[in-house]
Amino acid sequence: MMTPKTGTAAAGTNAFPGRGHDHASCVDEAVTAADRICADRGARLTSLRRRVLELVWRSHQPVGAYEILDRLAADTGQRAAPPTVYRALDFLLEQGLVHRIESQSAFVGCSRPGETHVFEILLCTSCGRAAELPGDRVTRAIKASAAEVGFAVERQTVEVIGRCRECQAAAVKSQD
């Protein structure tokens, strides 16, 4: 079960929101958190940055910069320049409001916005959704293994590819 305010998964529960999930509440919570975080830091959440954040949170599927450009064009009837969207995404990354999915060159909303933390991203190959999990244990294991061979970890990205609970259940049902 997802905790309502943070979007993080409780231990032993499904990290992915259900199919009937209200994405609008996720968008509202993300924007409210972004407003607070940016105000606290003296950072400027422009209307474009806010709209890009809304588009990232529109679903729990990773979204690429060019898809964001297309959605912005559909909303406004005007095409934004790619560097504009990349600068907005860079700002959102710097403020800890989104995460980059390295393997897909895409972005997802951060469930613990503004907080420095390690995480793992679960990516469902069936439905395309992504979920963020706390990555403390995995990070400690990676750092310990790296230290054994004299390597100092500076940055890591852990992306786990598989199928969410709902997609596994749907696959079993289709086999029946």
KEGUGU-932455 format. One record per atom (N, C-alpha, C, CB): x, y, z; residue in one letter. Coordinates in nm, 2 decimals. Atoms other than C-alpha are relative to their C-alpha. Glycine has a CB too. Layout:
<rotis>
    east   north      up  r
       X       Y       Z  A
...
</rotis>
This chain:
<rotis>
    east   north      up  r
    0.08   -0.12    0.00  M
    0.00    0.00    0.00  M
    0.09    0.12    0.00  M
   -0.10    0.00    0.12  M
   -0.07   -0.12    0.00  M
    0.13    0.34   -0.09  M
   -0.04    0.10    0.11  M
   -0.01    0.07   -0.14  M
    0.04   -0.09   -0.10  T
    0.15    0.59    0.19  T
   -0.05    0.13   -0.07  T
    0.12    0.03    0.10  T
    0.06   -0.11    0.07  P
   -0.07    0.89    0.09  P
    0.08    0.12   -0.02  P
   -0.13    0.04    0.06  P
   -0.07   -0.13    0.01  K
    0.16    1.18    0.15  K
    0.14   -0.02   -0.07  K
    0.02    0.06    0.13  K
   -0.14    0.02    0.06  T
    0.50    1.03    0.04  T
    0.00   -0.08   -0.12  T
    0.08   -0.06    0.11  T
    0.00    0.08    0.11  G
    0.41    0.78   -0.22  G
    0.10   -0.12    0.01  G
    0.04    0.08   -0.12  G
   -0.09    0.12   -0.02  T
    0.66    0.53   -0.07  T
   -0.08   -0.12    0.04  T
    0.10    0.04    0.11  T
    0.07    0.13   -0.03  A
    0.56    0.17   -0.03  A
    0.03   -0.04    0.14  A
    0.04   -0.11   -0.10  A
   -0.02    0.06   -0.13  A
    0.51    0.02    0.31  A
    0.07   -0.13   -0.02  A
   -0.13   -0.01    0.08  A
   -0.07    0.13    0.01  A
    0.73   -0.29    0.38  A
   -0.10   -0.11   -0.03  A
    0.08   -0.02    0.12  A
    0.08    0.12    0.02  G
    0.58   -0.60    0.23  G
   -0.13    0.03   -0.08  G
   -0.04   -0.07    0.12  G
    0.12   -0.03    0.07  T
    0.32   -0.42    0.02  T
    0.03    0.03   -0.15  T
   -0.08    0.12    0.06  T
   -0.02   -0.03    0.14  N
    0.27   -0.34   -0.35  N
    0.05    0.15   -0.01  N
   -0.13   -0.02   -0.08  N
   -0.05   -0.14    0.02  A
    0.49   -0.04   -0.44  A
   -0.07    0.07   -0.12  A
    0.15   -0.02   -0.03  A
    0.06   -0.06    0.11  F
    0.29    0.02   -0.75  F
   -0.15    0.04    0.03  F
    0.00   -0.09   -0.13  F
    0.14   -0.04   -0.02  P
   -0.04    0.22   -0.73  P
   -0.09   -0.09   -0.09  P
   -0.03    0.15   -0.03  P
    0.09    0.08    0.07  G
   -0.35    0.03   -0.84  G
   -0.05    0.06   -0.13  G
   -0.12   -0.03    0.08  G
    0.04   -0.05    0.13  R
   -0.50    0.07   -1.19  R
   -0.10    0.12    0.02  R
   -0.07   -0.11   -0.08  R
    0.09   -0.11   -0.02  G
   -0.78    0.29   -1.05  G
    0.05    0.12    0.08  G
   -0.12   -0.06    0.07  G
   -0.07   -0.11   -0.07  H
   -0.53    0.52   -0.88  H
   -0.03    0.14   -0.05  H
    0.15   -0.03    0.00  H
    0.03   -0.14    0.04  D
   -0.61    0.89   -0.88  D
    0.14    0.08   -0.01  D
   -0.09    0.07    0.11  D
   -0.13   -0.07    0.03  H
   -0.30    1.05   -1.05  H
   -0.01    0.14    0.03  H
    0.04   -0.02   -0.14  H
    0.01   -0.14   -0.02  A
   -0.44    1.39   -1.00  A
    0.04    0.04    0.15  A
   -0.15    0.05   -0.02  A
   -0.05   -0.02   -0.14  S
   -0.38    1.36   -0.62  S
    0.15    0.00    0.01  S
   -0.07   -0.10    0.10  S
   -0.15    0.01    0.00  C
   -0.02    1.26   -0.69  C
    0.05    0.13   -0.05  C
    0.05   -0.12   -0.08  C
   -0.04   -0.13    0.06  V
    0.02    1.57   -0.91  V
   -0.02    0.11    0.10  V
   -0.08    0.03   -0.13  V
    0.03   -0.11   -0.10  D
   -0.14    1.80   -0.65  D
    0.10   -0.01    0.12  D
   -0.14   -0.02    0.06  D
   -0.10    0.01   -0.11  E
    0.08    1.66   -0.37  E
    0.14    0.03   -0.04  E
    0.00   -0.15    0.06  E
   -0.13   -0.04    0.05  A
    0.39    1.69   -0.59  A
    0.02    0.15   -0.01  A
    0.03   -0.08   -0.13  A
   -0.01   -0.15    0.02  V
    0.32    2.05   -0.68  V
    0.00    0.07    0.14  V
   -0.11    0.05   -0.08  V
    0.00   -0.06   -0.13  T
    0.24    2.14   -0.32  T
    0.13   -0.02    0.07  T
   -0.11   -0.06    0.09  T
   -0.13    0.02   -0.06  A
    0.56    1.98   -0.20  A
    0.11    0.09   -0.07  A
    0.04   -0.15   -0.01  A
   -0.10   -0.07    0.07  A
    0.76    2.15   -0.47  A
   -0.01    0.15    0.03  A
   -0.02   -0.01   -0.16  A
    0.02   -0.14   -0.04  D
    0.61    2.49   -0.38  D
    0.07    0.03    0.13  D
   -0.15    0.04    0.01  D
   -0.06   -0.01   -0.13  R
    0.71    2.44   -0.02  R
    0.15   -0.01    0.00  R
   -0.06   -0.10    0.10  R
   -0.15    0.02    0.01  I
    1.06    2.31   -0.10  I
    0.07    0.12   -0.06  I
    0.03   -0.13   -0.07  I
   -0.06   -0.11    0.08  C
    1.14    2.58   -0.35  C
   -0.01    0.13    0.09  C
   -0.07    0.02   -0.13  C
    0.01   -0.12   -0.09  A
    1.01    2.86   -0.11  A
    0.10   -0.01    0.11  A
   -0.15    0.01    0.05  A
   -0.10    0.02   -0.11  D
    1.22    2.72    0.17  D
    0.14    0.02   -0.04  D
   -0.01   -0.14    0.06  D
   -0.14   -0.01    0.05  R
    1.53    2.72   -0.05  R
    0.03    0.13   -0.07  R
    0.03   -0.12   -0.09  R
   -0.02   -0.13    0.08  G
    1.47    3.05   -0.22  G
    0.01   -0.03   -0.15  G
    0.11    0.08    0.05  G
   -0.01    0.04    0.15  A
    1.45    2.86   -0.56  A
   -0.13    0.04   -0.06  A
    0.02   -0.16   -0.01  A
    0.12   -0.05    0.08  R
    1.21    2.98   -0.83  R
   -0.07   -0.12   -0.08  R
    0.04    0.11   -0.09  R
    0.08    0.10    0.07  L
    0.94    2.73   -0.94  L
   -0.08    0.07   -0.10  L
   -0.08   -0.09    0.10  L
    0.07   -0.08    0.11  T
    0.85    2.90   -1.27  T
   -0.12   -0.08   -0.04  T
    0.09    0.03   -0.11  T
    0.11    0.07    0.06  S
    0.53    2.81   -1.45  S
    0.04   -0.12   -0.09  S
   -0.10    0.10   -0.07  S
   -0.05    0.11    0.09  L
    0.72    2.60   -1.70  L
    0.05   -0.12    0.09  L
    0.11    0.05   -0.09  L
   -0.05    0.10   -0.09  R
    0.90    2.41   -1.42  R
   -0.11   -0.08    0.07  R
    0.10    0.06    0.10  R
    0.12    0.06   -0.06  R
    0.57    2.35   -1.25  R
   -0.07   -0.09   -0.10  R
   -0.09    0.11    0.06  R
    0.07    0.08    0.10  R
    0.41    2.23   -1.57  R
    0.08   -0.13   -0.03  R
   -0.03    0.08   -0.13  R
   -0.08    0.12    0.03  V
    0.70    1.99   -1.64  V
   -0.01   -0.10    0.12  V
    0.15    0.04   -0.02  V
    0.02    0.09   -0.11  L
    0.67    1.85   -1.29  L
   -0.14   -0.07    0.00  L
    0.01    0.08    0.14  L
    0.13    0.06    0.01  E
    0.30    1.80   -1.34  E
   -0.01   -0.11   -0.11  E
   -0.11    0.11   -0.04  E
    0.00    0.09    0.11  L
    0.36    1.62   -1.67  L
    0.08   -0.13    0.04  L
    0.07    0.06   -0.12  L
   -0.07    0.12   -0.05  V
    0.62    1.39   -1.50  V
   -0.09   -0.08    0.09  V
    0.13    0.04    0.07  V
    0.08    0.07   -0.09  W
    0.37    1.30   -1.23  W
   -0.13   -0.04   -0.06  W
   -0.03    0.09    0.12  W
    0.13    0.03    0.06  R
    0.08    1.26   -1.47  R
   -0.04   -0.15    0.00  R
    0.00    0.05   -0.15  R
    0.02    0.15   -0.02  S
    0.13    0.88   -1.45  S
    0.12   -0.05    0.08  S
   -0.02   -0.07   -0.14  S
   -0.12    0.06   -0.06  H
    0.37    0.65   -1.28  H
    0.09   -0.07   -0.10  H
   -0.05   -0.10    0.12  H
   -0.09    0.06    0.10  Q
    0.54    0.57   -1.60  Q
    0.11    0.11   -0.03  Q
   -0.08   -0.03   -0.13  Q
   -0.11   -0.09    0.04  P
    0.88    0.72   -1.69  P
   -0.04    0.08   -0.12  P
    0.13   -0.07   -0.01  P
    0.03   -0.08    0.11  V
    0.85    1.01   -1.93  V
    0.13    0.07   -0.05  V
   -0.11    0.11    0.03  V
   -0.12   -0.06    0.06  G
    1.12    1.14   -2.17  G
   -0.02    0.15   -0.03  G
    0.04   -0.08   -0.12  G
    0.00   -0.14    0.02  A
    1.21    1.50   -2.24  A
   -0.08    0.03   -0.13  A
    0.14    0.06   -0.02  A
    0.07   -0.03    0.13  Y
    1.07    1.48   -2.60  Y
   -0.15   -0.03    0.02  Y
    0.06   -0.08   -0.11  Y
    0.14    0.03   -0.03  E
    0.74    1.33   -2.47  E
   -0.06    0.12    0.07  E
   -0.02   -0.13    0.08  E
    0.04   -0.12   -0.07  I
    0.72    1.63   -2.23  I
   -0.02    0.11   -0.10  I
    0.10    0.03    0.11  I
    0.02   -0.10    0.10  L
    0.78    1.86   -2.52  L
   -0.13   -0.01   -0.08  L
    0.13    0.00   -0.10  L
    0.12    0.02    0.08  D
    0.50    1.70   -2.72  D
   -0.12    0.03    0.08  D
   -0.01   -0.15   -0.04  D
    0.12   -0.03   -0.09  R
    0.26    1.73   -2.42  R
   -0.01    0.15    0.02  R
    0.02   -0.07    0.13  R
    0.01   -0.14   -0.01  L
    0.35    2.09   -2.37  L
   -0.05    0.07   -0.13  L
    0.15    0.06    0.03  L
    0.05   -0.05    0.13  A
    0.29    2.16   -2.74  A
   -0.15   -0.02   -0.01  A
    0.08   -0.06   -0.12  A
    0.15    0.03    0.01  A
   -0.05    1.99   -2.72  A
   -0.08    0.09    0.09  A
   -0.02   -0.15    0.04  A
    0.07   -0.08   -0.10  D
   -0.14    2.19   -2.41  D
   -0.01    0.15   -0.05  D
    0.07   -0.01    0.13  D
   -0.01   -0.14    0.03  T
   -0.03    2.53   -2.54  T
   -0.02    0.04   -0.15  T
    0.13    0.05    0.05  T
    0.00   -0.03    0.14  G
   -0.03    2.50   -2.92  G
    0.13    0.05   -0.05  G
   -0.11    0.09   -0.03  G
   -0.13   -0.05    0.04  Q
    0.33    2.62   -2.92  Q
    0.11   -0.10    0.04  Q
    0.03    0.14    0.07  Q
   -0.10    0.09   -0.03  R
    0.64    2.42   -2.94  R
    0.12    0.06    0.08  R
    0.06   -0.06   -0.14  R
   -0.11   -0.05   -0.08  A
    0.90    2.48   -2.67  A
    0.13   -0.06   -0.06  A
   -0.01   -0.04    0.15  A
   -0.13    0.05    0.05  A
    1.27    2.44   -2.75  A
    0.05   -0.11    0.10  A
    0.11    0.12   -0.01  A
   -0.05    0.11   -0.08  P
    1.43    2.12   -2.62  P
    0.09    0.05    0.12  P
    0.08   -0.10   -0.08  P
   -0.08   -0.05   -0.12  P
    1.69    2.31   -2.40  P
   -0.08    0.06    0.11  P
    0.10    0.10   -0.05  P
    0.09   -0.06   -0.10  T
    1.41    2.48   -2.22  T
   -0.05   -0.11    0.09  T
   -0.12    0.08   -0.06  T
    0.05    0.11   -0.08  V
    1.26    2.15   -2.11  V
    0.11   -0.07    0.08  V
   -0.07   -0.10   -0.09  V
   -0.11    0.05   -0.07  Y
    1.60    2.01   -2.03  Y
    0.05    0.08    0.12  Y
    0.12   -0.02   -0.09  Y
   -0.04   -0.09   -0.11  R
    1.68    2.31   -1.81  R
   -0.10   -0.02    0.12  R
    0.01    0.15   -0.04  R
    0.11    0.02   -0.10  A
    1.34    2.26   -1.63  A
    0.03   -0.13    0.07  A
   -0.14    0.01   -0.06  A
   -0.02    0.13   -0.06  L
    1.42    1.89   -1.57  L
    0.13    0.01    0.09  L
    0.02   -0.10   -0.11  L
   -0.12   -0.01   -0.08  D
    1.77    1.98   -1.45  D
   -0.03    0.07    0.14  D
    0.11    0.08   -0.07  D
    0.04   -0.07   -0.12  F
    1.62    2.22   -1.20  F
   -0.08   -0.10    0.10  F
   -0.09    0.12   -0.03  F
    0.08    0.09   -0.08  L
    1.37    1.96   -1.08  L
    0.09   -0.11    0.06  L
   -0.12   -0.07   -0.08  L
   -0.09    0.10   -0.05  L
    1.65    1.70   -1.04  L
    0.08    0.07    0.11  L
    0.10   -0.05   -0.11  L
   -0.08   -0.06   -0.11  E
    1.86    1.95   -0.84  E
   -0.07    0.03    0.13  E
    0.05    0.14   -0.06  E
    0.09   -0.02   -0.12  Q
    1.57    2.02   -0.61  Q
   -0.05   -0.13    0.06  Q
   -0.11    0.09   -0.04  Q
    0.05    0.13   -0.06  G
    1.51    1.65   -0.55  G
   -0.14   -0.03   -0.02  G
    0.04   -0.01    0.14  G
    0.14    0.02    0.03  L
    1.17    1.66   -0.71  L
   -0.03   -0.11   -0.10  L
   -0.06    0.13   -0.05  L
    0.02    0.11    0.09  V
    1.22    1.40   -0.98  V
    0.13   -0.08    0.00  V
   -0.03    0.05   -0.15  V
   -0.12    0.09    0.02  H
    1.46    1.11   -1.05  H
    0.01   -0.03   -0.15  H
   -0.02   -0.13    0.08  H
   -0.03    0.04    0.14  R
    1.62    1.02   -1.38  R
    0.01   -0.15   -0.01  R
    0.13    0.07   -0.05  R
   -0.02    0.14    0.03  I
    1.58    0.67   -1.51  I
    0.10   -0.01   -0.11  I
   -0.14   -0.07   -0.05  I
   -0.12    0.00    0.09  E
    1.92    0.62   -1.67  E
   -0.02   -0.09   -0.12  E
    0.12   -0.04    0.08  E
    0.01    0.09    0.11  S
    1.84    0.32   -1.88  S
   -0.10    0.04   -0.11  S
   -0.05   -0.14    0.05  S
    0.10   -0.04    0.10  Q
    1.55    0.50   -2.05  Q
    0.01    0.15   -0.03  Q
   -0.14   -0.03    0.06  Q
   -0.01   -0.14    0.02  S
    1.67    0.86   -2.05  S
   -0.14    0.07    0.03  S
    0.05    0.04   -0.14  S
    0.13   -0.05   -0.03  A
    1.34    0.94   -1.88  A
    0.00    0.04    0.15  A
   -0.11   -0.11   -0.03  A
    0.01   -0.06   -0.14  F
    1.21    1.09   -1.55  F
   -0.13   -0.05    0.06  F
    0.00    0.15   -0.01  F
    0.12    0.03   -0.08  V
    0.97    0.99   -1.27  V
    0.00    0.10    0.12  V
    0.00   -0.15    0.05  V
    0.01   -0.09   -0.12  G
    0.85    1.19   -0.97  G
    0.06   -0.07    0.11  G
   -0.15    0.03    0.03  G
   -0.06    0.05   -0.12  C
    1.03    1.15   -0.65  C
   -0.10   -0.01    0.12  C
    0.12    0.09    0.05  C
    0.09    0.02   -0.11  S
    0.83    1.01   -0.36  S
    0.04    0.06    0.13  S
   -0.03   -0.15    0.02  S
   -0.05   -0.07   -0.12  R
    1.05    1.18   -0.10  R
    0.06    0.13   -0.04  R
    0.10   -0.09    0.08  R
   -0.06   -0.12    0.06  P
    1.09    1.52   -0.26  P
    0.08    0.09    0.10  P
   -0.11    0.08   -0.06  P
   -0.09   -0.10   -0.08  G
    1.36    1.76   -0.14  G
    0.09   -0.06    0.10  G
   -0.09    0.09    0.06  G
   -0.07    0.07   -0.10  E
    1.51    1.50    0.08  E
    0.12   -0.08   -0.07  E
   -0.09   -0.10    0.08  E
   -0.11    0.08    0.06  T
    1.86    1.36    0.00  T
   -0.02   -0.14    0.05  T
    0.14    0.06    0.04  T
    0.02    0.14   -0.04  H
    1.82    0.99   -0.01  H
    0.04   -0.09   -0.12  H
   -0.15   -0.03    0.03  H
   -0.03    0.10    0.10  V
    1.92    0.67   -0.19  V
   -0.13   -0.08   -0.03  V
    0.12   -0.09    0.05  V
    0.13    0.07    0.04  F
    1.66    0.47   -0.38  F
    0.03   -0.10   -0.11  F
   -0.10    0.10   -0.05  F
    0.00    0.10    0.11  E
    1.60    0.19   -0.62  E
   -0.13    0.03   -0.08  E
    0.00   -0.15    0.05  E
    0.12   -0.02    0.08  I
    1.36    0.22   -0.91  I
   -0.03   -0.14   -0.06  I
    0.03    0.10   -0.12  I
    0.05    0.12    0.05  L
    1.15   -0.08   -1.00  L
   -0.08    0.04   -0.13  L
   -0.10   -0.07    0.10  L
    0.06   -0.03    0.13  L
    1.04   -0.08   -1.37  L
   -0.07   -0.13   -0.05  L
    0.11    0.04   -0.10  L
    0.08    0.12    0.04  C
    0.76   -0.31   -1.48  C
    0.00    0.00   -0.16  C
   -0.15    0.02    0.04  C
   -0.01    0.01    0.14  T
    0.82   -0.44   -1.83  T
   -0.14   -0.02   -0.07  T
    0.08   -0.12   -0.04  T
    0.13    0.03    0.06  S
    0.45   -0.52   -1.88  S
   -0.08    0.13   -0.01  S
   -0.08   -0.10    0.08  S
    0.08   -0.12    0.00  C
    0.27   -0.19   -1.79  C
    0.08    0.12   -0.01  C
   -0.09    0.00    0.13  C
   -0.08   -0.11    0.01  G
    0.56    0.04   -1.80  G
    0.01    0.10    0.12  G
   -0.05    0.08   -0.12  G
   -0.01   -0.09   -0.12  R
    0.51    0.19   -1.45  R
    0.13   -0.02    0.07  R
   -0.12   -0.04    0.09  R
   -0.12    0.00   -0.08  A
    0.79    0.27   -1.22  A
   -0.04    0.03    0.15  A
    0.10    0.11   -0.05  A
    0.02   -0.03   -0.14  A
    0.81    0.27   -0.84  A
    0.13    0.02    0.07  A
   -0.08   -0.12    0.07  A
   -0.13   -0.03   -0.08  E
    1.07    0.41   -0.60  E
   -0.01   -0.07    0.13  E
    0.01    0.15    0.02  E
   -0.02    0.06   -0.13  L
    1.19    0.21   -0.30  L
    0.12    0.06    0.07  L
    0.01   -0.16   -0.02  L
   -0.12   -0.04   -0.07  P
    1.43    0.31   -0.03  P
    0.11   -0.09   -0.03  P
   -0.03    0.01    0.16  P
   -0.11    0.08    0.04  G
    1.77    0.19   -0.12  G
    0.11   -0.01    0.09  G
    0.05    0.05   -0.13  G
   -0.10   -0.01   -0.10  D
    1.96    0.21    0.20  D
    0.08   -0.14    0.01  D
   -0.06    0.03    0.14  D
   -0.06    0.13   -0.01  R
    2.03   -0.17    0.23  R
    0.09   -0.03   -0.12  R
   -0.10   -0.11    0.03  R
   -0.07    0.03    0.12  V
    2.13   -0.21   -0.13  V
    0.13    0.09   -0.01  V
   -0.09    0.03   -0.13  V
   -0.12   -0.09    0.01  T
    2.36    0.10   -0.12  T
    0.11   -0.04    0.10  T
   -0.05    0.14    0.04  T
   -0.11    0.05   -0.09  R
    2.54   -0.03    0.19  R
    0.07   -0.13   -0.05  R
   -0.07   -0.04    0.14  R
   -0.06    0.12    0.06  A
    2.59   -0.37    0.02  A
    0.09    0.04   -0.12  A
   -0.11   -0.09   -0.05  A
   -0.08   -0.04    0.12  I
    2.72   -0.20   -0.30  I
    0.13    0.06    0.05  I
   -0.07    0.09   -0.09  I
   -0.12   -0.06   -0.05  K
    2.96    0.02   -0.10  K
    0.10   -0.09    0.07  K
   -0.04    0.12    0.09  K
   -0.09    0.10   -0.07  A
    3.09   -0.27    0.11  A
    0.07   -0.08   -0.10  A
   -0.09   -0.08    0.09  A
   -0.06    0.08    0.10  S
    3.15   -0.48   -0.20  S
    0.11    0.08   -0.08  S
   -0.10   -0.06   -0.10  S
   -0.10   -0.09    0.07  A
    3.32   -0.19   -0.38  A
    0.12    0.02    0.08  A
   -0.07    0.13   -0.04  A
   -0.12   -0.02   -0.09  A
    3.54   -0.12   -0.08  A
    0.09   -0.11    0.01  A
   -0.05    0.04    0.14  A
   -0.08    0.12   -0.01  E
    3.66   -0.48   -0.07  E
    0.10    0.00   -0.11  E
   -0.09   -0.12   -0.01  E
   -0.09    0.00    0.11  V
    3.82   -0.42   -0.41  V
    0.07    0.14   -0.02  V
   -0.07   -0.04   -0.13  V
   -0.07   -0.13    0.00  G
    3.94   -0.07   -0.33  G
   -0.07    0.11   -0.09  G
    0.14   -0.01   -0.05  G
    0.08   -0.10    0.08  F
    3.67    0.12   -0.52  F
   -0.09    0.09    0.09  F
   -0.08   -0.08   -0.11  F
    0.08   -0.09   -0.08  A
    3.50    0.43   -0.38  A
   -0.12    0.04   -0.09  A
    0.08    0.13    0.04  A
    0.12   -0.03    0.07  V
    3.14    0.47   -0.50  V
   -0.03    0.15    0.01  V
   -0.12   -0.08    0.05  V
    0.03   -0.14    0.00  E
    3.06    0.83   -0.60  E
   -0.15    0.02   -0.03  E
    0.08    0.08   -0.10  E
    0.14   -0.01    0.04  R
    2.72    0.78   -0.75  R
   -0.05   -0.14   -0.05  R
   -0.02    0.11   -0.11  R
    0.06    0.13    0.04  Q
    2.49    0.48   -0.82  Q
   -0.14    0.02   -0.05  Q
    0.02   -0.11    0.10  Q
    0.14    0.01    0.04  T
    2.17    0.41   -1.00  T
   -0.04   -0.14    0.00  T
   -0.02    0.07   -0.14  T
    0.05    0.14   -0.01  V
    1.98    0.09   -0.92  V
   -0.14    0.00   -0.07  V
    0.00   -0.05    0.14  V
    0.13    0.01    0.07  E
    1.71    0.01   -1.17  E
   -0.03   -0.15   -0.01  E
    0.00    0.06   -0.14  E
    0.03    0.15    0.00  V
    1.54   -0.33   -1.13  V
   -0.12   -0.02   -0.10  V
   -0.04   -0.04    0.15  V
    0.10    0.02    0.11  I
    1.35   -0.46   -1.43  I
   -0.08   -0.13    0.03  I
    0.07   -0.02   -0.14  I
    0.08    0.11   -0.03  G
    1.06   -0.70   -1.38  G
   -0.15    0.02   -0.03  G
    0.02   -0.05    0.14  G
    0.15   -0.02    0.02  R
    0.68   -0.72   -1.35  R
   -0.06    0.02    0.13  R
   -0.06   -0.13   -0.07  R
    0.07   -0.03   -0.12  C
    0.46   -0.57   -1.09  C
   -0.10   -0.10    0.03  C
   -0.07    0.14   -0.01  C
    0.10    0.09   -0.05  R
    0.21   -0.76   -0.88  R
   -0.12   -0.02   -0.10  R
   -0.04    0.03    0.14  R
    0.12    0.01    0.08  E
   -0.09   -0.67   -1.10  E
    0.03   -0.06   -0.14  E
   -0.05    0.15   -0.03  E
   -0.04    0.06    0.13  C
    0.09   -0.76   -1.43  C
    0.03   -0.15    0.02  C
    0.12    0.07   -0.06  C
   -0.02    0.15   -0.02  Q
    0.20   -1.10   -1.28  Q
   -0.14   -0.07    0.02  Q
    0.08   -0.02    0.13  Q
    0.13    0.06   -0.02  A
   -0.16   -1.17   -1.17  A
   -0.08   -0.01   -0.13  A
   -0.08    0.08    0.10  A
    0.06    0.00    0.13  A
   -0.29   -1.07   -1.51  A
    0.05   -0.11   -0.10  A
    0.01    0.14   -0.07  A
   -0.07    0.11    0.08  A
   -0.04   -1.31   -1.68  A
   -0.05   -0.14    0.04  A
    0.15    0.01    0.01  A
    0.04    0.13   -0.05  V
   -0.15   -1.59   -1.46  V
   -0.15   -0.02   -0.04  V
    0.00   -0.01    0.16  V
    0.14    0.01    0.04  K
   -0.52   -1.52   -1.53  K
   -0.01   -0.03   -0.15  K
   -0.07    0.13    0.03  K
    0.01    0.03    0.15  S
   -0.46   -1.52   -1.91  S
    0.05   -0.14   -0.03  S
    0.09    0.10   -0.07  S
   -0.04    0.14    0.02  Q
   -0.30   -1.86   -1.88  Q
   -0.11   -0.10    0.04  Q
    0.13   -0.03    0.08  Q
    0.11    0.09   -0.05  D
   -0.61   -2.01   -1.71  D
   -0.10   -0.02   -0.11  D
   -0.07    0.06    0.12  D
</rotis>
